[in-house]
Amino acid sequence: HIIMFDHIKNFFQVYKNKPKFLFAFHNELSHNSFNYVGVADKDLVNLLTDLKENGYLQNTLLIIMSDHGHR
């Protein structure tokens, strides 16, 4: 379970009807172990599904970026 994703959901809930800017940076899963690179996939899908189903992505530009991967 990715706690950062809970913070993102909470941010959208609290500021649902307000203009907002959020920059979230998450790297601890893949930072030290190649084996954990895909661990967050299901949680990311759940986050995006929840944001869409609750209407949080209306009038929203969502950018998901990645870096070079495991070092």
N, C-alpha and C positions, 0 to 999 in steps of 0.2 A: 504494500500500500504506500503510495507516494504522498507524503504530507504536504509537499509544495502544491500539489494539485488541489488539496482541500483549501489551502489559503487562496488560491485563484478563484475557486467556486465561491468562497465567502466574500471575496472582494466584489464579484459580480452581483451577489445577493444584496450586499450592503449599499452599493452605489448603482442599483439597477436603473434608475431613471435620471442619472447624472452623467454628464460627459466625463470620460475617464481615460487615463493612460496607465498602463501596467507593463512593466518590463520584468519578467521573471526569469531567473537564470538557475538552471538545475544541472548539476554535473556529477554529483557524488556517486551515482550508480556506476558509471562507466569510467570514472577517473582512475581507479586503481586496478580494475579487473575486467578483462575482455569478456569474461563469462557473464557479466551482468548487463551487457549492452541492450539486450532485448527485454529485460525485466519490466520496464515501464510501458511497454506497448499496450497492454490491455488497459492499464490505468489511464493512459492518454486517450484511448478510444472512449472510455467511460466519461472522461472529463469533457471531451468534445461533444459527445452525445447529450450529456446533461446540459451543457451550455446551449446547445441548439434546441432541445426540447423545452427548455424554460424561457426561450425567447431572448436570451442574453446576446445572441449574435446578430440581432436585428440592428441595422444601421451601425454595424461594427466592422472594422478591418482587423482581422486576426492574422498575424504573421508568426509562423513557427519556423525557427531557424535551427540549424545544426552546424557543428564545427567539423573538424576532421575526424572525429571519433576517438577511439581509445588511443592513448599515446604509446 
